[in-house]
Amino acid sequence: MKEKLIKLMNKFSRSMTGIVMFLAIMGTVIALATIMKLEFMPEPIVAFGGLISSMMDAMLNNLSLIFCVGLTTTMAKNKKVDAALVATISYLMFLAVNNAWLTSQGMLAEPGEMGLFGTGQAIVLGFQVSDMGVFLGMILGCITAFVFNKFANVEFSDMFKIYGGSRLAFAVMIPVVLVLGVGVTYIWPTVNDGIAATTEFMKDAGPGGVFAYAFGNRFLIPTGLHHMLWMPFCFTGFGGVTEIAGNVYSGAANIFYAEMANPGAITAIHESVRFATFGFAKAFGVLGAFLAFIKTAKPERRKQVISMLLPSVFVAMVAGITEPFDFMFLFASPLLWLVHGLLTGLFEMLLWLLGSRTYMIYGLLDMVICNLPLPIELTKIHIFFIVGIIAVIVWFFVFQFMIKKMDLKTPGRELVLATGANEGQIGNSDWDADIQVFVQAVGGVDNIESIENCFTRLRIDVKDVSKVDEKIIEQTQAKGSVVKGNNVQIIIGMKVQEVCEAFKASVNWEE
């Protein structure tokens, strides 16, 4: 039961990851559009920036629908186009039945001075419904995917053929949505109270809450479960709820994007930003660790260490993808990884205490672009960089001390330069041979249940985990591997999408 639950959580987080990558682009475009609308810009540029802002606002204000369709599509095993259609229809049906029930029972809230904010209801695509925020998209997306996978491949005889397959899945969703749409009118207010209580608890925990959140977010990376921590706080009511320029936003990232698009409507950065600074360690912590690895490497191998680590350090600092770098030392010393997490918690707590309100969940590029439209007196970005420089120094000396004192076999101090990467293969861009090794490592084609990828990992569900041979993965360019239940995770790096598609092609995989 435990393994099955972990598997479901991993599947959910993988599906969410793909959607969040689109939101990163949205945030960058909102920032650029806001800059285009500054007073000193020529009028045509301002007008064009307004058009772009309107486009992005449509996405930001309808994240629930995007999550519903995105989750259903990514979690559907096949017929993904049909799955997207069923998800869209189900979402619209939910809005209609929820509004109809609230209306018939006299439960519609009356707008106040701030509209429906604080009433537990909201206007979504023209319907006044129970305010579930993006939770509606997440819950309905998961339910639709489950139903679709269960019924979309059931076929009937010729006379009733039209009612089989994807149409059957749609038919099953009708009563499901009916029950859900009515049920949440009674259940969701209690759930909302629980979410509000959790938010208040984290707020009351103050600096300690920031430390715990930041530490967990970093320390859980090897398990892949860190997504289950930061995503709710960044994109749902767990991170906070506020009203900006007449619209209600929930989640640290969503709130910041709205503030960025409406800088004239705010006088301070919302406190939820404390859940959206975990990119700090991706830049400054990684740089300090990198310098420590160079310093402690054997003199004759320092150039090799630099050439091996520099690409992953660059990706971590600029784009915020740290896993290729993390797995260079995680297995060499779990204790060093623990300290890495503790330092992350300590410095993010320090940022909060010193008044920094700078947004950064990815890398430096995204951070600079997203914070640029907002006044420095609000973001306190100078504090962020000052603390960042101090962090590089602290990480460097702490890592250097531990490596030397405990004789840790970090890059440049062991027989093989890095876990899962042979010296002769550094820089080799041909993955064809490695893919054949991966197939062998997971027990062959017949042992594969599903093939997916996240930011940096190739994720393969297998039927019999006893047939998995992690050792031979070390012969490839992969940075390492992790086995959780029946899920084999092979750490690839930024080329994971390319490798995943090539892997599917090599085994003739059809979804």
N, C-alpha and C positions, 0 to 999 in steps of 0.2 A: 504494500500500500504506500509506504514511504517513497520507494523508488518511482512508483507510478505518479505520485504527486510531484516529485522533483522533475520528472520528465515533462509533465504538463506545464509546470512553471517555466522550464527552459524553453518549451515550445512557444509559450506566450511571450516571453521576453525576446526571443528571436524574431517573432512576428512584429512586436512593437519596435524593435531596433530599425527595421526597414522603414517604418513610417516616420520615426524620429529623424532619420537622415533627410527626409523631405522638409521637415520643419526647420532644420538647420539652414537650408537654402532660403526658406521663407524669412527667417530672422535676418539673414544677410541682406536680402533684397529690401526688407522693410527699412533697415538702417540706411542703405544707399538712397532709397526714396525720400527718407526724412532729411538727409543731407541736401538732396536736390531741391527741397522745399524751403530751405533757409532764406531769410529776407534778402540777402545780398545776391542771390542767384537771379539770372535773367528770367523774365516772365515766362518764356516758352519752356525753360527747364523746370520752373516751379509747377507749371501746368502738367507737364509730363510726369513729374514726380508724384503729383496728386492722382493721376491715373493709375500709376503703379501701386500707390498706397491703397487705392480702392480695391485693386485686384487682390492684394495680400490680405486686406481686411476681411474679404469674403472667405479666405481660407482660415484665417485666425478665428473668425466668429462662427465657423461651422466645423470645428475640429471633431466634434462628436460624430458627424456623418462620415468624415474622412477616416476616423478610427474604426468605425463599424465596417465600412467597405474594405479598408486596408487589412484589418484582422481576418475578416472572412476569407478574403482572396488569398492571403499568404498561408492561412491554416488549412485551406481546402486542398485535398490531395490531388484532385483533377478537376477538369471542367471549370477552370478559374473564371472565365468570362461569365458563365452562367451563375457562378457563386457570387460574383460582384453584383449581378442583376438582382438576384434573390435578396442580397443584403440591402441594396438600395430600396427595394420595394418594402421589405420588412421594416426598415427605419421609418419610411413614410407612413406605413400602416400604424406603427407604434404612436407616432405623433397624433394621428387622427383619432385613434381609440382612446388614448389618454386624455386628449382634449374633450372628446365627446362625453367621457365618464365624469370628468370634473364639472363640465357644464350641466349634465343631467342631474348631478347630485348637489348642485349649488355650492361646489367647492372651489370655484374660481376665485382667486385672490384679487382684491382691489388695488390698483396701482397707487402708491403714495407719492411723496415729493421726489423720491429717487426711483420712480417707476416700480417695477416688481422686485427690485433688489431687497433681499432680506425676507421676502414672503415665502420662499421655498418653491416659487414658480418662475418661469421665464418664457420669453417668446422665442421659438425655434422654427425657422422657415415659415413664419406666419401663424403658427399654432401656439396658444398659451398652454404650456404643459408643466409637469413636475420638473423642477430644476435638478437634473442629474448631472449636468455638465458633460465632460467627456466620458464619465462612467457609463452613460447610456450607450455610447458607441462601443466601449470596451465589452460591456456585458452582452449587448445584443450581437456584436460581432462574434464573440466566442460561441454563443448559443447557436447562431446561424451556421457557423462553420461546423459545429458538432452535428447539427441536424442534416446539413448538406452532405457531409461525409458519410452519414448513416444511410441516407435514402437516395442520393443522386445517381447511384448506379443500379437501383432496383428497376427492372424493366418488366412490363406486362405483355400479354399477348397482343396480336395485331389490333383487335377491336378496341382495346383500352390503352394502346401504346402511347397515346397523347398524354395520358395521366402518369406515365412512368418517368424515371430519370430525374432531371432537374425540376420538372414540373411537380413531381411528387414531393420533393424537398420544399418547394414553395407552398404546396397545399398543407403540409405539416406545420409550416411556420405560421399559417393563419391563426389556428387556435392558440399556438404558443404565444404569439404576439398579443392576442386578445387577453389572455390570462396575465401576461406580464404588464401590459398597458394599464389594466385595472388594478392589479396587485400593488404596483409601485405607489399608487396614490395613497395607500395606507401604510406601506412598509418603509418607503423612502424617507419620510420625515424622521423616523427613528434612526435610520442609517446616517442621515445628515447630521443628526445630533452627535452620533459617534465620531464622525469625521471632524466635526467642530471641536469635540472634546480632545481628540488626538492632536489637532492643530494647537489648541490652547496648552496642552501638556508640553509640546515641543517648545512653544513660546516661553512658558514658565520655566522650562529647564535652562533657558538662557544659553550662556557659553558652553555649558556641559552638553546641552542638546546638540549644538553645532559640532562639538568634538566627536560625540558618538556617531552622528550622521556621517561626518567626513571620514572617520576611521572605518566604519562599516563599508562605506562606498568604495574605499580603496582595498581593504583587506579581503573582500568577497570576490574580487575580480577572478581569481583562479577557478572559482566554482561557476562563474557566469551568472550568479544570482544577484550581483550588484544592481542589475537592471531592475530587479523587483524592489529595490530600495529607492533609487533616485527617480525613476519614471513617475511613480505616484506623486512624489513631492514636486516634481517639475511640471506635471501636466494635469493634475487633478486637485480637488479641494483639500487634500492633505497638506499641500504646500501653502494654502491660504486662498482667500477669496476677497476681491475688491472690485469697486466700480470705478471705471475710468471713462471719461467723456461719454457718459450715458450708457455704456455697455458693461456687463459683468464678466469678469475673467477669473479663472481659478487655476492654481498651479504657478510655481515660481517662474518658470520660463515663459508661460503665456502672459503673466502679469508684466514681466519685463518687456516682452515684445510690444505689448499695448502701450506701456510707458514710453518706449522708444518711438512709437508711431505718433504719440500725442505728448510731446515734451512740454507744451504750453499748458497742459491740463494737470500737471503734477508739481508739487512743491518739495517732495522728498521721494526717494526710491523706497518702494514697499519693502517691509521687513522680510518678506518671503525670499528675497534675494540671497539670504543666508543658505538656502538650499541649492543655489545655482552658482557656486564658486568652486566646485570640485575640479575644475580645469587647472587650478593653481598648481597642484603637484605634478600635473602632466607636463608643465613647462619648467618650473623652477626646481622641483624635486628631481625630475629626470636629469636635468642639466648637472645638478650637484652630484648625483650618483654616477653619471657618465664620467665626470672629471675624477671622481674617486677611483673608478675602475681603471682609468688610464694611469693614474698615479701609482696604484698598487700592482699593476701588471708587471711581469718580468720585462726588464729594459729591452731585451731583444724581440719582444712580442708586442710592444706598444703600438707600433704602426699597424700591425694586423688588427689589434683591438679597435683602434680608431676607425679603420676602414670597414670593419664588421659592424660596429655599433652606430656609427654616424648616421646612416640612412634611417634607422629606427628612432634615433634621438630626434632627428629633424622632423619626422612624421609625428612623433609624440608632441613636440613643442608647437609645431605649426598647426597640425590638424587635430591634435588631441587623441590620437590612437596610440595607446601605450603598450598594448599587449605584446607586440613583437619585442619591445625592450624589456618588459616585465619578466618574460619567460627566459631571458638571458641569465637571470640570477635567482629567480624564485626557487628553482629546484636545487640550486647550489647551496642555498641557505634560507630555509623557512624563517629562521630567527631574524635575518636581515629584512625579509619581507614584512615581518611583524613590526619592526622598527620603522620601516617605510610607511606603514599604515599609521603608526602612532605619531610620527612627524607630520603626516598629512592632517590628522585631526588637530594637532597642536597649532599648526600655522593657520588653518582655516578659522579656528577659534580666535586666534590672535587678530586676524583680519577683521573679524566681527567686533571685537573689543575696541580696536583702534578706530573704528568708524568707517572702514572701507565698505562701500556698497556697489562694488564692481561686479558685473555679470561675467562669468566665464565657465561654461560647461564643456567646451570643446578645446580648441587650441588658441594660440596667440592671435592668429589671423582673424578668427571669428570674434575674439574678445575685443580687439582694437576697433573693428568695423562696427560692432553692436554698441559699444560704449561711446563712440565718437559723437553721435547725434545729441547726447545728453550733456548738460553742463558738468564741468569737473567738480564744482562745489557740491553736486548731488552724488556723483559716483565715487568721488575721492580716489580716483584712479592712481594718483601719485602715491598714495599710501600703499596701494596694491603692488606697485613696482618696487618701492623701497623695501617692503617686507619680502618681496620676491628675491631681491639681491641678498638679503640676510639669509633667506631660506637656502639659497644655493650654497652659501658658505657653510651653514650648519649641516646640511646634507652631506657635503663634501667631507668635512672633518669627522662626523659621526660614522659615515660609511668607511672612511679610510681607517679610523681607529678600530672598528669592529673587524674589518677584513684582515688587518695585520695581527691584531690581538688573538683572533680565533683561527687564523690561517685558513680563511674561507676560500674555496676554489671558484672564485668569480672569474669572469672573462680575462684571459691572459695569465692565469695562475694555475690552470689545469692542463691536462693532456689534450683535451678537445676544447676548442675555443668557446663553444656554447652548447647548452643542452639542445640536442636535436639538430645540430648543424655541423657538418664536417668541413674542415678547412678547405679542402679542394673544391667544395661546392659553393663557397661564398661568392655571391655575385652572379651565379649561374641562373639564367632566366628561363631555361627550358625545364618545364615541369612534367613533361610526358613520361619520362622514366619514373619519376617520383610518384605519379598517379598510379602506376601499376603496382608500386610498392604499397601505396595506401590501400588498394583493393585487396592485396594479399594480407595486409595488417589487420583488416576488419573481418577477415575470414572468408573472403571471396564474394562474388556477386550474389550468390544465393543466400548469403547471410545478411544482406542489406535490406532494411525496411524503409528508410527514407534518407534523402540527401538534401541538406540545406546549408546555409552559411549565415554568419552574422557579420559584425564589423571586420573581424580578422580571423575568424575560425571556420574551418570546414567541419560541419556537424553531421554525423552519420549515426542513425539509429540502427542497431543490429538485433537480430533475432536471438543469437546465442553469444553472450559476452565472453564465454570461456574460449571462443575461437579467436578472440582478439589478441594480437601480438604487438604490444607497444614498442618493444625493443627495436624492431626493424624500421620503425618510423625515424629512429635516430640516424639512419643511413641517408636520410633525405635532407632537403633544404628547410623542412619544417622546423619551427622554433621550439617545438615540444608537443606534448599531447596530454590530454586529461580524459579519464574514463569515469563517467558518472552514471551508475546504473547500466542501462543498455545504450547510453549515448556516448559515442566516441568523438571527442573534440580535438582536431588537429590544428595547431596554431600556424597559420600561413603568413599573415600580414596583409598589406594593402592590396595584394593581388588575389585575395581570396575569392572574389566573384569570378574572375577569369579561371581560377583553378577549379572552382565548384562546377562551372559549366563544362569544362574539359573533362572533369571526373564523370559527370552525368553522361557525356557523349561517349566516353570510353567503355561504359557498362551498358550503353543503350537504354538509359533510364527514361521512362515516360511517366509523367505526373498525371 
